[in-house]
Amino acid sequence: MPLHVRTIALSAAVLCFFGVSLIGWLSGLSPSTCCHRAVIGSVVGYVAGALAVRAINAILISAMAGKQVKQQRQEHNGSNS
């Protein structure tokens, strides 16, 4: 079952936003600088999360398809014997 790309990527973006803003705040940066960096960080987090989930989905679907093919081959070879 494939994972939902949008929800996981959005969660990654929110975590990146608050993480980067917290780091900026603790570093003593101005609120404007923290905001700009947090928005850029959240965009990067969203794209990275979406790409990672799509890669995981591709791996999962490939494994599931391979398992089905192997099972069908075993059933086909078992019925011919």
Secondary structure, DSSP 8 states (H G I E B T S, - for coil): ----HHHHHHHHHHHHHHHHHHHHHHTT--HHHHHHHHHHHHHHHHHHHHHHHHHHHHHHHHHHHHHHHHHHHHHHHHHH-
